[in-house]
């Protein structure tokens, strides 16, 4: 198994796309079993230039273009992993992964269990996901609900450039298949890359401490939640922000501890709300925090529609205003008193 470096040399400020590029380069350099391939990842350097320059540095046997056949990309990755390699493949856009759905859910996710542990498949599938770039359907999907409901897959989504670097290195080192969701609208956000991972691979992070409400999100929503917390503070509400990082496995311990303390929670994601990942989070929190809750768990999500055209996506994507509205509905008015029992009807009197 590839061991993730505990520390990296000083990397300075990088965009998320640059951080992902550097993580791939460092893993290609550290382990000759690592391969990178997909549609246009070599000559072009990827649609978002995440793989820019890798083919020139590591050669066509380590970084190469594939045919436009997503099912074939994942199928060949399974075969390579069965023979000891560690493929990192790219689905050019989120919905382009759907032609590979059968390979991912029926074979990649199940072969370890099917062979009673004799076969491991260390495959990373990078999927640029979500909206916010003025794209259209097939280019702005949020497909996490499909992947997290498939046992055998690990699913992660970085919310910052520094986390993108370390999470990708941790994903490549993992012996299980990993769906790596990259929030494409954050590709150009820049920050200093930390010298070591902020947390373990499957651990959520408290990005901002607070006392009154817990805001829960991942990937592209992390900066939006932090912006919301700043706005809420101006109204006297102290919001804690949790970045899930890993969607599956789910870090119950960190999330539950926060909600039990604040007594209120709002879950936010771009994907549609109906049967979305937020519903699972709300159910888990209700089961584990019921007696500490002051209000029902709130959700702010994309609408239950196909992804809208560019001029309308600002209404579809969760915004600071929509999240603040959800926070306002969490029964902060402590003057609300349940109606008293009418005289003569109290069975305990």
N, C-alpha and C positions, 0 to 999 in steps of 0.2 A: 504493500500500500504506500502511495505517495504521502509523505508527511508534510503538512503545511508548515512553512517556516513560521516560527513564533514571532519573529520580527523581520522587518524589511529595512533596507537602507532608506535614507531620507528621500522621499519621492517628491516632496514639494506639493504645489497646487496642481491639480489635474481636474479636467471635466470628468463626468461619469463615463463618457465614451473613452476618454483617454485612460481612465483608471482600469476599465475592462480590458483595453488593449494591452496595458502594462501587465495585468494579471495573467493574460494568455501568454504573453512573451516570457514572463518569469517561469510559468509552468512548463512551457515548451523547452526552455533552457534547462530546467531542473530535472526533467524526466523525459527520456527519449521515447517512452510509450505513449505520450500525449500527442494527439493529432487534432487538427482543426480543419473542418471542411463544411461546405454548404454552398448555397447559390450565391455566386459573385463575391465570395469572401476572399479570394486570392488576388486575381488581377485587379479587381475594382477596390478591394479592401472593405467590402460590405456596403450596403446602401447607406448606413449611418457611419461608415468608416471605422467601425469598432475593430476590424481586423487589418487596418491599413498598415502596410509595411511588413507584415508577418511572413508572407510568402517570400519576399525578397531576402529576409534574414534567415529563414529556416528551410527554405527550399520547397519544391513541389511535392516531395514525398511526405512532408509533415503538414503543409498547409495547401489545400487545393480546392478548386471549384468542382461542384457536383452538377449532374443534370438537374433540370427543373422537375424534380420528382421527390417530394417530401417523404412519401412512404419508403422509397428506396434509400433515402438518406438515413432514416432511422433503422431500416432493416439491415443495411450494411454496418451501421454502428453496433448493432447487437452482435453481428457475426465477429466484428473486430474485437469487441470486448470479451467475447467468449474465448478468444485466442490470446488474451493477455494485454491488449492495447487499451488505452483510455481516451476514447473519442470525445471531442467537444464539437457538437454540430449546431448550426444556426438555422432556425426557421426565419426566413427573411422578414415576415410580418406575422402577427399573432394568428390570424385566421388561416394563414398558409399551413399551420400545423395540423389542421383538421384532416387533410388527406392522409396524414401519418397516424391518425387517432387509433386505428386498429393495431398497428405495430406497437404503439406506445402502451395502450391499455391491455391488450391481450397477450403480448409477448414480453416487452421490455419490463413491465411492472410485475410479471408473474413468474418468469423463468427461475428466479432464485427459490421461490416457494415450490414451484413445479418439480425442481430437481432436488428437493429436500436440502437446499443450501449448498449443493455441490458447485453451482455456477453463480458467480457474481457478475454483475453488469455495471461497471463504473462508467456510465455514459452521462454526459451533461448535455441537455437540450436547451440552448439559449433561445428565448422567445422575446423579441421586443414587443411589448404589449401596451394596451391602453391608448387613450386619445390625447387631445391637446395639441396636435400638430397640424390641424386642418386637413386631416385625411378623411377617408370615407370608409364604408363597410369593407370588411376584409383587411383593413389596414389599421383599425383602432379597437379591435375587440379586447375584452378582458375575459380570458378563458379559464381563470383559476378554479372555478367551481367544478369543471370537468376533471381537472387533475387532482385536486385535493380529495375528491370522492373515489379515487382509484387507489386502493391499498397497494403498497409496493413502490410507490413514487414518493420522493421527497420534493417539496415545493417551496422555493424561497423567492423573495422579492426585495432587493435593496432599495432603500429610500434616499441614500446619500452616495456621493462619489467614493468616499473612503470605505463605506460598507460594501459598495459594489466590488472594489478591489479584493477585500478580504473574503467576502462571501463566495466569490467566484473561485478563488484559490481553495477555499474549504470544500466547495462543491466538487472540484476536480479531484481532490484527495479522497472524496467519499467513495466507498465501494458499492454504494447503491445508486440507482438511476436518479438523477436530479433534474427537475424542471426549473430552469433559472429564468424567472420573469424580469425583463429589463424595462423599467418605465421610460419609454422613449421620449416623453416630453421633458424628462430630466437629464437627457444625455449631455446637455451643454451646461449644466449647473457645475460650478467649479468650487472646490474646497481643498484644503490641505489633507493629504492622505496620511492617516495615523501610522505610527511605526509598528503597531501591533493590532490584532483584531480587537474590536470593541466588546465582543462577547463570543461565547461558544456558538457553534454553527446553528443550533436549534433554539437559541435563547432570544427572547424578546428584550427590548431595551426601553427604559424610561428616558425619553428624550427631553422631557421637561417635567419637573415635579409640580404637583398641585394638590389641593385639598378638597375642592368642591365637586368636581366631575372628572371622569376619565374619558379621554378621546382616544379611540383605538383605530389604527389604520396601518398601511404598509405601502411600499413602493411609492408611486407618484403622489399619494395622499399625505405623506409624512411632512413635506414642507407646508402643505395647505393646513394641516392640523396645527403646526407650530404658529403659523400666521393667525389662525383662529384663536389660539390660546393668548396671543398678544392682544387681540381685539377684545376677548372676554375679560382680560385683566382690567381694561379701561372701564368695564362695567362692574368691576368689583368681584368678578368670578374667577377663582383660581382653578385653572384647568391643568390636569396632568395628561401628558401626551405619551402614548405607548406605540412604539414602532415594532410591529410583530416580527418582521424580518423572515421568520420561518412560518409558513402557513400550515405545513404538514411535515413533521409533527408540530403540534400546537403547544406553546408554552403556557399551560394553564396556571402554573405557579405564579408567574409574574403578573399576569393579567388579573387573576382572581384576587391576589393580594391588594392590587390597586383599587379594584372596584369595591371590595369589602371595606376599604378605608374611606373612599369618597362617597359611596352609596348611590352614585349615578354614573351612567355610561352612555356614550354615543359611538356606534361603529360606523366607519365611513369607508366606502370603496366605490370605484368607478363602475363596476359591473352592475347589471340589473339587480334590483332588490329581490324579486320573487325567486325563492329557493337559492339565493346567492350565499356567498361565504359568510356574510354578516348574519344570516339567519342561524347558522351553526354556532357562531360566537355568542349570539344573544341567548340561544338555548343553553349553552354550557354555563354562561354566567347566571342565568336564572336558576339552573339546577344547583349551582355551588354558592351563590351569593344571595339567595332569595330573602333571607331574614335580615340582610344588611341593606337591601335596596329601598331607597326613598321614592323611586319612580320606575316605571317600565323602561327596559333598555331601548334607547333610541337608535334609529338607523338612518343614514343619509347615503343614498346610492344613485347610480344612473337609473334612468327610467326604464320601464319594461317595454322597450321598443328596439327595433334594429338601430344600429349606430346612426345618428343623424348626420346630415350634410354639414360641411364646415361652418356655415354661417349660424348654425343652431347649436353647435356642440357646447358653447359656453353655458347654455341653459341645462344641458344634459349632465354635465360633469359637476360633482359636488363642489360647491364654492364656500368661501368663508361665511357669506350671508346665510346660505342654507344650513350650514352646520350650527351657526349661532341661533338660528330659529329653533333647531332641534334641542339645543341646550336650554333655551328659554322654556321649552315645554316640559322640562323635567321637574316640575313641582317644587320650585325654589321658594314659593310662597308658603312659609311655615305657619301662616295664620289660618290655613285651611283646617277646619275641624270637622271630624265626622259627625253626622247628626246624632243627637243623644237619643237614647231609647225612650219612647213615650211612656209616661207614667202608667203603671199598672200592667205593662206588657213585658217587663224584665223577668225572665224565668228564674233568675238567680236572686231576686229580691225576697 
